[in-house]
Amino acid sequence: MPVLDLHCKECHKAGGTGTEKSGFSVETYDSVMAGTTLGPMVVAGDPLSSNLYRMVAREVDKSIRMPHGESTLSIEERAVIKTWIAEGALNN
């Protein structure tokens, strides 16, 4: 959550432009796991199938890379998200 709070929460919170457009909120663990209006963002145990990881790792079309208009997450921050998902995306 600290990485998401730092890089994503400004847009992906209640009333934020990211949440308004996608339905994806990073305010709580439950909201992250709920995903978007189009489906899940996290596939527990599988970072490569998790849109959250793929977007912050910049493995998708540049129009949907996250965060928009911001610098990329550091290698360490991306690794934290990837490891969290790979280990089951637990609420810890």
C-alpha positions as CSV (number, residue, x, y, z in Angstrom):
1,M,0.0,0.0,0.0
2,P,2.8,2.5,0.6
3,V,3.9,2.4,-3.1
4,L,0.3,2.7,-4.2
5,D,-0.3,5.6,-1.8
6,L,2.7,7.4,-3.0
7,H,2.2,7.0,-6.7
8,C,-1.4,6.2,-7.4
9,K,-3.7,7.5,-4.7
10,E,-3.9,11.1,-6.0
11,C,-5.9,9.9,-9.0
12,H,-7.3,6.6,-7.8
13,K,-9.2,7.7,-4.7
14,A,-12.9,8.6,-4.3
15,G,-13.6,11.4,-6.6
16,G,-10.2,11.1,-8.3
17,T,-9.9,11.2,-12.1
18,G,-8.5,7.7,-12.3
19,T,-11.3,6.3,-10.2
20,E,-13.9,8.2,-12.1
21,K,-12.6,6.8,-15.5
22,S,-11.8,3.2,-14.5
23,G,-13.6,2.5,-11.3
24,F,-10.3,1.5,-9.7
25,S,-9.5,2.8,-6.3
26,V,-6.3,2.2,-4.3
27,E,-7.7,3.6,-1.0
28,T,-8.0,0.2,0.7
29,Y,-6.9,-3.4,0.2
30,D,-10.5,-4.4,-0.7
31,S,-10.8,-1.6,-3.3
32,V,-7.5,-2.7,-4.9
33,M,-8.7,-6.3,-5.0
34,A,-12.1,-5.3,-6.4
35,G,-10.4,-4.0,-9.5
36,T,-12.0,-1.9,-12.2
37,T,-15.3,-1.7,-13.9
38,L,-13.8,-4.0,-16.5
39,G,-12.5,-6.6,-14.1
40,P,-9.7,-7.5,-11.6
41,M,-6.4,-5.6,-11.5
42,V,-4.6,-8.2,-9.4
43,V,-4.4,-12.0,-10.1
44,A,-3.1,-13.3,-6.8
45,G,0.0,-15.4,-7.4
46,D,0.5,-14.2,-11.0
47,P,2.0,-10.8,-11.5
48,L,2.3,-11.2,-15.3
49,S,-1.4,-11.7,-15.6
50,S,-2.1,-8.8,-13.2
51,N,-2.9,-5.5,-14.9
52,L,-1.7,-3.5,-11.9
53,Y,1.8,-4.9,-12.3
54,R,1.8,-4.7,-16.1
55,M,0.7,-1.1,-16.0
56,V,3.3,0.1,-13.5
57,A,6.0,-2.1,-15.1
58,R,5.2,-0.3,-18.4
59,E,4.5,-3.6,-20.1
60,V,1.4,-2.2,-21.8
61,D,0.6,0.3,-24.5
62,K,1.9,3.8,-23.5
63,S,-1.6,5.2,-23.4
64,I,-2.5,3.1,-20.3
65,R,0.9,3.0,-18.5
66,M,0.8,4.1,-14.9
67,P,1.2,6.5,-13.4
68,H,0.1,8.9,-16.1
69,G,2.2,12.0,-16.5
70,E,4.5,11.0,-13.6
71,S,7.9,9.4,-13.5
72,T,8.0,5.6,-13.5
73,L,8.1,3.6,-10.4
74,S,11.6,2.7,-9.4
75,I,12.9,-0.8,-10.0
76,E,12.6,-1.5,-6.3
77,E,9.0,-0.3,-6.2
78,R,8.0,-2.4,-9.1
79,A,9.7,-5.4,-7.5
80,V,7.7,-4.8,-4.3
81,I,4.4,-4.9,-6.2
82,K,5.5,-7.9,-8.3
83,T,6.6,-9.9,-5.2
84,W,3.4,-9.0,-3.3
85,I,1.3,-10.3,-6.1
86,A,3.5,-13.4,-6.6
87,E,3.2,-14.2,-2.9
88,G,-0.6,-14.2,-3.1
89,A,-1.5,-10.5,-2.8
90,L,-2.3,-10.9,0.9
91,N,-3.7,-8.2,3.1
92,N,-0.6,-7.8,5.1
